[in-house]
Amino acid sequence: MKIAVLGAGAWGTALAINLSERHQITLWTKFPEHLAELVANRVNLSFFPGFNLPETLQLTLSLSEALETVDLAILVVPVAALRETLRDVAATGIRVPIVLGCKGFESGAAKLPHQVVMEELADDWSCGVISGPSFAEEVAQGLPTALTLASPDDVFSRKIADQLHSNTLRIYTSPDMTGVGTGGAVKNVITIAAGISDGLGFGHNARAALITRGLMEMTRLGLALGGRMETFMGLAGVGDLILTCTGDLSRNRRVGLMLASGKMLPDILNELGHVAEGVHTAQAVLYLSKQLNVSMPITETVCSILHDGLPARDAVEILLSRESKAEIY
């Protein structure tokens, strides 16, 4: 296939490197200085150092050039930049199927990425969402990874999954874009909580409890939004949640660890140098939980730490000492 990867952050670069082994890939960035860096070094020093870009990988600053004659566009820009990017895509006049690789809720009305696509592009535009347990570094290395590609159009999802599928990148399909999108968003918020708990030395038992109760929060919200229960028991739900809560490659986990050490959020984000979607997603998730009357105490606690100045230790101790109740509610 000819594929345009729109967004040259860590995840976009990793996908471009992996897919270049068997497809013709063009990697797009909107920033001239970033393109100059990529061309000069053939390494994404700003966002993904340590991985050489394949010689066959094409680089461009032009969205029209990136989309021209391709079979598929994979959008991996931050959710905050998604709407603007989609408007730029529409302005090219080039209609190409889209797969969304970004995770989170758009701020304000708390829209999932595929809902933003529906608002900005034609109703019948072919669109899917891809998510699952997948650290960028391991995808770029070609280590075994399994993902879920969701679209209500089964013919579209099967065709794209078959094309992207390889010995090291296994693609499953689902009709549940809402569930897959919700899982990818909420897991980042829960991961911050798990990172805080680990950073405070609360141990493996506490982390397991946070993951389990976090899965419950994710599932409750996802079902309220129209997602399917089985999605949250799969790769895009519990699979991604376990990976990000336990793996030290997770940026959101690192945010939690640094919060536990007493660092201030602006300093943490500056040190990371990357987008940690959980920071921006937490308030949108909390807003939805209030709108839908869904109980999400972990999310509420994370928001209090991130945005209300609640000390991390006090917050987690309060959370872990909440009153006893039935496990499933």
C-alpha positions in Angstrom: 0.0 0.0 0.0 0.9 3.7 -0.3 0.3 5.1 3.2 0.6 8.6 4.5 1.4 8.9 8.2 0.2 12.3 9.4 2.1 13.3 12.5 5.8 12.8 13.2 5.8 12.4 16.9 7.0 9.2 18.6 4.1 7.0 17.7 3.8 8.3 14.1 7.5 7.8 13.5 7.4 4.3 15.0 4.5 3.3 12.8 6.2 4.7 9.8 9.4 2.8 10.5 7.5 -0.5 11.1 5.3 -0.2 8.0 8.1 0.9 5.7 9.3 -2.7 5.7 6.4 -3.7 3.4 4.6 -0.5 2.3 5.5 2.8 0.6 5.3 5.3 3.5 5.3 9.1 3.5 5.7 10.8 6.9 4.2 14.3 7.2 5.1 17.0 9.7 3.6 20.5 9.6 6.7 22.1 11.2 9.5 23.3 8.7 12.3 23.1 11.4 11.2 19.5 12.2 11.3 18.5 8.6 14.8 19.9 8.2 15.9 17.9 11.2 14.4 14.7 9.8 15.9 15.2 6.4 19.4 16.2 7.7 19.7 13.4 10.3 17.3 10.7 9.1 16.6 10.4 12.8 13.7 12.1 14.7 15.9 13.6 17.3 13.1 15.8 18.8 10.6 13.0 19.5 12.0 9.6 18.8 15.8 9.5 19.0 17.7 6.3 18.6 15.9 5.0 15.5 17.1 5.6 12.0 14.5 6.4 9.4 14.5 3.8 6.5 15.9 5.1 3.3 12.6 4.3 1.5 10.6 6.5 3.9 9.6 9.7 2.3 9.3 13.0 4.2 7.2 16.0 3.4 5.8 19.3 4.7 3.1 19.3 2.2 -0.2 17.7 3.1 -1.3 17.6 -0.5 1.9 15.8 -1.4 1.5 13.4 1.4 -2.1 12.4 0.5 -1.7 12.4 -3.3 -2.2 8.9 -4.7 -2.1 7.1 -1.3 -4.4 4.3 -0.3 -4.7 5.2 3.4 -3.9 8.0 5.8 -3.0 7.2 9.4 -3.5 10.2 11.7 -1.3 10.3 14.7 -1.3 13.9 15.7 -2.2 14.9 19.3 -6.0 15.0 19.8 -5.7 18.7 20.5 -4.5 19.2 16.9 -6.8 16.7 15.3 -9.7 19.0 14.2 -7.3 21.5 12.6 -5.5 18.7 10.8 -8.8 17.3 9.5 -9.8 20.7 8.2 -6.5 20.9 6.4 -7.1 17.4 4.9 -10.5 18.5 3.7 -9.0 21.6 2.2 -6.7 19.6 -0.1 -9.8 18.2 -1.8 -8.2 14.7 -1.7 -10.5 12.0 -0.3 -8.6 9.2 1.3 -9.6 6.6 3.9 -8.5 7.5 7.4 -7.3 5.4 10.4 -7.0 7.3 13.7 -4.1 6.4 15.9 -4.5 9.3 18.4 -5.9 8.6 21.9 -7.9 10.9 24.1 -10.9 13.2 24.2 -11.0 16.6 22.6 -11.3 19.2 25.3 -14.5 21.3 25.6 -17.4 19.0 24.5 -15.2 15.9 25.2 -15.4 14.3 21.7 -13.7 11.1 20.7 -11.4 11.3 17.7 -13.9 9.5 15.4 -16.6 11.9 16.4 -14.4 14.8 15.4 -13.9 13.2 12.0 -17.7 12.9 11.6 -18.1 16.6 12.3 -15.3 17.8 10.0 -15.5 15.3 7.0 -18.3 13.8 5.0 -20.6 11.4 6.7 -19.7 8.5 4.5 -15.9 9.1 4.8 -14.2 5.7 5.4 -12.8 5.9 8.9 -11.4 3.5 11.5 -9.7 3.7 14.9 -6.6 1.7 15.9 -5.5 1.1 19.4 -4.1 -1.5 21.8 -1.0 -2.2 24.0 1.8 -0.7 21.9 4.9 1.1 23.1 6.3 3.1 20.2 9.9 1.8 20.8 8.9 -1.8 20.6 6.8 -1.3 17.4 9.8 0.4 15.8 12.0 -2.5 16.8 9.6 -4.9 15.1 8.8 -6.7 18.4 5.5 -8.6 18.4 2.5 -6.3 18.9 -1.3 -6.8 18.7 -3.7 -4.0 18.0 -7.5 -3.6 17.4 -8.8 -1.8 14.3 -12.3 -0.7 14.8 -14.8 0.5 12.2 -18.5 0.1 11.6 -17.7 -0.8 8.0 -16.6 -4.4 8.3 -15.4 -4.6 4.7 -13.2 -1.5 5.2 -11.7 -2.8 8.5 -11.0 -6.3 7.2 -9.3 -4.9 4.1 -7.1 -2.5 6.1 -6.3 -5.1 8.8 -5.2 -7.6 6.2 -2.9 -5.0 4.6 -1.3 -3.9 7.9 -1.1 -7.3 9.4 2.4 -8.9 9.5 4.4 -11.4 11.5 5.1 -8.8 14.2 2.1 -6.6 13.9 -1.1 -8.5 14.5 -4.3 -6.7 13.7 -7.7 -7.7 15.1 -11.0 -6.0 13.9 -14.0 -4.7 15.8 -17.1 -2.7 15.0 -16.8 -0.7 18.2 -15.1 2.7 17.6 -16.6 4.2 20.7 -15.3 1.4 23.0 -11.8 1.3 21.4 -11.6 5.1 21.6 -12.8 5.3 25.2 -10.3 2.6 26.3 -7.4 4.4 24.7 -8.4 7.6 26.4 -9.3 6.5 29.9 -6.3 4.2 30.4 -4.0 7.2 30.3 -5.7 8.8 33.2 -5.7 5.5 35.3 -2.0 5.1 34.4 -1.2 8.5 36.1 -2.8 7.2 39.3 -0.8 3.9 39.1 2.4 5.9 38.6 1.7 8.0 41.6 1.0 4.9 43.7 4.2 3.2 42.6 6.2 6.5 43.2 4.9 6.7 46.7 6.0 3.1 47.4 2.5 1.7 47.9 3.4 -1.6 46.4 2.2 -4.1 43.8 -1.0 -4.8 45.7 -2.1 -1.2 45.5 -1.2 -1.0 41.8 -3.2 -4.1 41.0 -6.2 -2.7 42.8 -5.9 0.6 40.9 -5.7 -1.2 37.6 -8.7 -3.4 38.4 -10.9 -0.5 39.6 -9.6 1.6 36.8 -10.8 -1.0 34.3 -14.2 -0.8 36.0 -14.3 3.0 35.6 -13.2 2.7 31.9 -15.9 0.1 31.3 -18.7 2.0 33.0 -18.0 5.2 31.0 -17.6 3.3 27.8 -20.9 1.5 28.2 -22.6 4.8 29.0 -21.2 6.2 25.8 -22.4 3.3 23.7 -19.4 1.0 23.7 -19.4 -2.8 24.0 -18.4 -4.8 27.1 -16.2 -7.2 25.1 -14.1 -4.3 23.9 -12.9 -3.4 27.4 -12.0 -7.0 28.1 -9.7 -7.0 25.0 -6.6 -5.4 23.6 -7.9 -1.8 23.5 -9.2 -2.1 27.0 -7.6 -4.2 29.7 -4.6 -5.0 27.4 -3.6 -1.3 26.9 -4.4 -0.5 30.5 -2.1 -3.2 31.9 0.8 -2.2 29.6 0.7 1.5 30.4 0.2 1.0 34.1 3.2 -1.4 34.5 5.6 -0.5 31.7 8.3 2.2 32.3 8.1 3.3 28.7 4.7 4.9 29.4 4.9 8.7 29.5 1.7 8.9 31.6 3.2 6.5 34.1 6.2 8.8 34.3 4.0 11.7 35.0 2.6 9.9 38.0 6.0 8.9 39.2 7.2 12.5 39.0 4.1 13.8 40.7 4.8 11.4 43.6 8.3 12.8 43.9 6.9 16.3 44.5 7.6 17.8 41.1 5.2 20.4 39.7 3.1 19.6 36.7 4.6 22.3 34.4 8.1 21.2 35.2 7.1 17.5 34.5 5.7 18.3 31.1 8.7 20.4 30.2 11.0 17.6 31.2 9.0 15.0 29.2 9.2 17.0 26.0 6.3 14.9 24.7 2.5 15.0 24.9 1.2 13.0 27.9 -2.4 12.6 26.8 -3.6 11.6 30.2 -2.9 15.1 31.6 -5.2 16.8 29.0 -7.7 13.9 28.9 -8.4 13.7 32.7 -10.7 16.7 32.8 -12.6 15.7 29.7 -13.2 12.2 31.2 -14.4 13.8 34.5 -16.7 16.1 32.6 -18.3 13.1 30.8 -18.6 11.1 34.0 -20.6 14.0 35.5 -22.7 14.4 32.4 -23.6 10.7 32.3 -23.7 10.2 36.1 -20.9 7.6 36.0 -18.9 7.0 39.2 -15.2 7.5 38.4 -13.4 8.1 41.8 -9.9 7.4 40.4 -10.4 9.9 37.6 -11.7 12.5 40.0 -8.7 12.0 42.3 -6.2 12.4 39.3 -7.9 15.6 38.3 -7.7 16.9 41.9 -3.9 16.2 41.9 -3.3 17.6 38.4 -5.4 20.7 38.5 -6.5 21.5 42.1 -3.1 21.1 43.9 -4.2 18.1 46.1 -1.0 16.4 47.4 -0.4 13.1 45.7 0.1 11.1 48.9 -3.1 12.5 50.5 -5.1 11.8 47.4 -4.0 8.2 46.9 -4.5 7.4 50.6 -8.0 8.9 50.5 -8.7 6.8 47.4 -7.5 3.6 48.8 -9.3 4.0 52.1 -12.8 4.7 50.6 -15.7 3.0 52.3 -16.3 -0.7 51.7 -19.0 -1.6 49.1 -19.9 -4.4 46.7 -17.1 -4.9 44.1 -19.3 -4.8 41.1 -21.5 -1.6 41.0 
